């Protein structure tokens, strides 16, 4: 074979596999609340486990305490599914909202155990005594860990957890909520590696107005027209993140046509991941980031 032809074919071969590699690298694996399927949610230990498993983004949930600390928690109260009181007693479903984090100073919040109780929906979780950490200490722990282990620095996707009509009862108003988070993001110098996500459009709208360079993700859990959501939001978010059952090829194509990434939640099996990859999604949010190893 002629040398020039061989050289051309070699260059085509290298280019092809470089493109395939780049496409694989762009697929965003987000660990829900760290690695919720296998570790207690929104704990430092869970975040470090997710990093070990190779997630590209650490998805986490933020609430605000009485003394204005940003705390990792799926709810702005102590969920009975995972929480034990400081004395070790369980919290009933009917009483859980009485343990309102927005009405507690962080010193009190830290006394509750959110790692020992067996989780009915995730019985395979590792069990140990754990507390709800501050966003700031979580970032510090992760950054120190990836540096020590020589791992790639992750993106932080921080959800503003709000309850409808809960302003000044379960959470601050949107502007204050966003400012408290951004104060930490800027202090830690990680703004280029942060996504703010929410079901509450008000927080994203304020963020977009005040901090337009920060990536945003609109979370969706109801079957309504995509274009209607974007019109209501008032700007194009970086990411459109719907409940996985709402996602089909048409929605993926409409997002991409508008230059918006689509990352569904929550995708927990290898079969589901392959299916959504075939649709062309830009990533997935998963409770079980360890499942990604089954695809290799």
Secondary structure in CASP SS format (residue, H / E / C, confidence):
PFRMAT SS
TARGET T0000
AUTHOR 0000-0000-0000
METHOD secondary structure of the structure
MODEL  1
X C 1.00
X C 1.00
X H 1.00
X H 1.00
X H 1.00
X H 1.00
X H 1.00
X H 1.00
X H 1.00
X H 1.00
X H 1.00
X H 1.00
X H 1.00
X H 1.00
X H 1.00
X H 1.00
X H 1.00
X H 1.00
X H 1.00
X H 1.00
X H 1.00
X H 1.00
X H 1.00
X H 1.00
X H 1.00
X H 1.00
X C 1.00
X E 1.00
X E 1.00
X E 1.00
X E 1.00
X C 1.00
X C 1.00
X C 1.00
X C 1.00
X C 1.00
X C 1.00
X C 1.00
X C 1.00
X C 1.00
X C 1.00
X C 1.00
X C 1.00
X H 1.00
X H 1.00
X H 1.00
X H 1.00
X H 1.00
X H 1.00
X H 1.00
X H 1.00
X H 1.00
X C 1.00
X C 1.00
X C 1.00
X C 1.00
X E 1.00
X E 1.00
X E 1.00
X E 1.00
X E 1.00
X E 1.00
X E 1.00
X E 1.00
X C 1.00
X C 1.00
X C 1.00
X C 1.00
X C 1.00
X E 1.00
X E 1.00
X E 1.00
X C 1.00
X C 1.00
X C 1.00
X C 1.00
X E 1.00
X C 1.00
X C 1.00
X C 1.00
X C 1.00
X C 1.00
X C 1.00
X E 1.00
X C 1.00
X C 1.00
X C 1.00
X C 1.00
X C 1.00
X E 1.00
X C 1.00
X C 1.00
X H 1.00
X H 1.00
X H 1.00
X H 1.00
X H 1.00
X H 1.00
X C 1.00
X E 1.00
X H 1.00
X H 1.00
X H 1.00
X C 1.00
X C 1.00
X H 1.00
X H 1.00
X H 1.00
X H 1.00
X C 1.00
X C 1.00
X C 1.00
X E 1.00
X C 1.00
X C 1.00
X C 1.00
X C 1.00
X C 1.00
X C 1.00
X C 1.00
X C 1.00
X C 1.00
X C 1.00
X C 1.00
X C 1.00
X C 1.00
X C 1.00
X C 1.00
X C 1.00
X C 1.00
X C 1.00
X C 1.00
X C 1.00
X E 1.00
X H 1.00
X H 1.00
X H 1.00
X H 1.00
X H 1.00
X H 1.00
X H 1.00
X H 1.00
X H 1.00
X H 1.00
X H 1.00
X H 1.00
X H 1.00
X H 1.00
X H 1.00
X C 1.00
X C 1.00
X C 1.00
X C 1.00
X C 1.00
X E 1.00
X E 1.00
X E 1.00
X E 1.00
X E 1.00
X E 1.00
X C 1.00
X C 1.00
X C 1.00
X C 1.00
X C 1.00
X C 1.00
X E 1.00
X C 1.00
X C 1.00
X C 1.00
X E 1.00
X C 1.00
X C 1.00
X H 1.00
X H 1.00
X H 1.00
X H 1.00
X H 1.00
X H 1.00
X H 1.00
X H 1.00
X H 1.00
X H 1.00
X H 1.00
X H 1.00
X H 1.00
X H 1.00
X C 1.00
X C 1.00
X C 1.00
X H 1.00
X H 1.00
X H 1.00
X E 1.00
X E 1.00
X E 1.00
X E 1.00
X E 1.00
X C 1.00
X C 1.00
X H 1.00
X H 1.00
X H 1.00
X H 1.00
X H 1.00
X H 1.00
X H 1.00
X H 1.00
X H 1.00
X H 1.00
X C 1.00
X C 1.00
X C 1.00
X C 1.00
X E 1.00
X E 1.00
X E 1.00
X E 1.00
X E 1.00
X E 1.00
X C 1.00
X C 1.00
X C 1.00
X C 1.00
X C 1.00
X H 1.00
X H 1.00
X H 1.00
X H 1.00
X H 1.00
X H 1.00
X H 1.00
X H 1.00
X C 1.00
X C 1.00
X C 1.00
X C 1.00
X C 1.00
X E 1.00
X E 1.00
X E 1.00
X E 1.00
X E 1.00
X H 1.00
X H 1.00
X H 1.00
X C 1.00
X C 1.00
X H 1.00
X H 1.00
X H 1.00
X H 1.00
X H 1.00
X H 1.00
X H 1.00
X H 1.00
X H 1.00
X C 1.00
X C 1.00
X C 1.00
X E 1.00
X E 1.00
X E 1.00
X E 1.00
X E 1.00
X C 1.00
X C 1.00
X C 1.00
X C 1.00
X H 1.00
X H 1.00
X H 1.00
X H 1.00
X H 1.00
X H 1.00
X H 1.00
X H 1.00
X H 1.00
X H 1.00
X C 1.00
X C 1.00
X C 1.00
X E 1.00
X E 1.00
X E 1.00
X E 1.00
X C 1.00
X C 1.00
X H 1.00
X H 1.00
X H 1.00
X H 1.00
X H 1.00
X H 1.00
X H 1.00
X C 1.00
END
